[in-house]
């Protein structure tokens, strides 16, 4: 119940395409859903986050879609660029305010 | 800008050695965290601390201990390193634990890649 399942494990997208990464959770008590971006040799950094009372949040080319009834949320990267190549982690905040992390998705944008 | 620094980027230790990983944050954050990152497993919480001298076990505390004597510094200790502790170790800090407002963003250091031989 404390798990966050992330897919796919890796993703290759052409430059200019849409990258989509999905996450699913079981615990309905989760109340905050961030996405983190990690470049090689760096720690993860917060990219965008959403609360469960909102179905979509957009920041530039990055959008979180949230489906509360299905207990799923996804990250969409529009007009994907080579500089977006990174590992992306979804997470969910649990009862003790700690983050439960997905396994990560390695995204490669081909020029 | 928040800065979280970790004492080493790469570390090689022998089985049975005592290992200290140090983390320092410069933004007066209340909370500090130690994670380990392994391919396909995401980030797993080892320990966290919400105040000086306070610590809580995370999901995988076995084989690890922590120390927080000053607000800005959080140390991870491997009492007797083993090969299954070979991993990337990430330290993070955040302003607040929860609540409806902001402050829950976690800021990460660059990581320490530890190899135990």
Interface residues (C-beta under 8 A of the other chain):
Chain A: X6 X9 X32 X34 X41 X42 X43 X44 X45 X46 X49 X89 X93 X97 X98 X99 X101 X102 X103 X104
Chain B: X4 X40 X41 X42 X43 X44 X45 X48 X58 X90 X92 X97 X98 X104 X105 X106 X107 X108 X109 X110 X111
